């Protein structure tokens, strides 16, 4: 089973000022088009790692699609 991330929902989240500054610096350097794009990428990558790590042990978690959001 593949988890498709194409349907979007809004989630409110708070970050420390230092984290926001770091994200803003990456956006300003052109590495990401926006804060949202950075956060989506970070969450997607963490989910992929967690799912892969846990799937090796249990074979019960779905894969995450690399499709753009």
Contact map, one row per residue, 1 for C-alpha under 8 A:
111000000000000000000000000000000000000000000000000000000000011000000
111100000000000000000000000000000000000000000000000000000000011110000
111110000000000000000000000000000000000000000000000000000000011110000
011111100000000000000000000000000000000000000000000000000000000110100
001111110000000000000000000000000000000000000000000000000000000110111
000111110000000000000000000000000000000000000000000000000000000000111
000111111000000000000000000000000000000000000000000000000000000000001
000011111100000000000000000000000000000000000000000000000000000000001
000000111110000000000000000000000000000000000000000000000000000000000
000000011111000000000000000000000000000000000000000000000000000000000
000000001111100000000000000000000000000000000000000000000000000000000
000000000111110000000000000000000000000000000000000000000000000000000
000000000011111000000000000000000000000000000000000000000000000000000
000000000001111100000000000000000000000000000000000000000000000000000
000000000000111110110000000000000000000000000000000000000000000000000
000000000000011111110000000000000000000000000000000000000000000000000
000000000000001111111000000000000000000000000000000000000000000000000
000000000000000111111100000000000000000000000000000000000000000000000
000000000000001111111110000000000000000000000000000000000000000000000
000000000000001111111111000000000000000000000000000000000000000000000
000000000000000011111111100000000000000000000000000000000000000000000
000000000000000001111111110000000000000000000000000000000000000000000
000000000000000000111111111000000010010000000000000000000000000000000
000000000000000000011111111100000010000000000000000000000000000000000
000000000000000000001111111110000000000000000000000000000000000000000
000000000000000000000111111111110000000000000000000000000000000000000
000000000000000000000011111111111110010000000000000000000000000000000
000000000000000000000001111111100000000000000000000000000000000000000
000000000000000000000000111111110000000000000000000000000000000000000
000000000000000000000000011111111000000000000000000000000000000000000
000000000000000000000000011111111000000000000000000000000000000000000
000000000000000000000000011011111110110000000000000000000000000000000
000000000000000000000000001001111110110000000000000000000000000000000
000000000000000000000000001000011111110000000000000000000000000000000
000000000000000000000011001000011111111000000000000000000000000000000
000000000000000000000000000000000111111100000000000000000000000000000
000000000000000000000000000000011111111110000000000000000000000000000
000000000000000000000010001000011111111111000000000000000000000000000
000000000000000000000000000000000011111111100000000000000000000000000
000000000000000000000000000000000001111111110000000000000000000000000
000000000000000000000000000000000000111111111000000000000000000000000
000000000000000000000000000000000000011111111100000000000000000000000
000000000000000000000000000000000000001111111110000000000000000000000
000000000000000000000000000000000000000111111111000000000000000100000
000000000000000000000000000000000000000011111111100000000000000000000
000000000000000000000000000000000000000001111111110000000000000000000
000000000000000000000000000000000000000000111111111000000000000100000
000000000000000000000000000000000000000000011111111100000000001100000
000000000000000000000000000000000000000000001111111110000000000000000
000000000000000000000000000000000000000000000111111111000000000000000
000000000000000000000000000000000000000000000011111111100000111100000
000000000000000000000000000000000000000000000001111111110000001000000
000000000000000000000000000000000000000000000000111111111000000000000
000000000000000000000000000000000000000000000000011111111110100000000
000000000000000000000000000000000000000000000000001111111111110000000
000000000000000000000000000000000000000000000000000111111110000000000
000000000000000000000000000000000000000000000000000011111110000000000
000000000000000000000000000000000000000000000000000001111111100000000
000000000000000000000000000000000000000000000000000001111111100000000
000000000000000000000000000000000000000000000000000000100111110000000
000000000000000000000000000000000000000000000000001001100111111000000
111000000000000000000000000000000000000000000000001000100001111100000
111000000000000000000000000000000000000000000001001100000000111110000
011110000000000000000000000000000000000000010011001000000000011111000
011110000000000000000000000000000000000000000000000000000000001111100
000000000000000000000000000000000000000000000000000000000000000111110
000111000000000000000000000000000000000000000000000000000000000011111
000011000000000000000000000000000000000000000000000000000000000001111
000011110000000000000000000000000000000000000000000000000000000000111
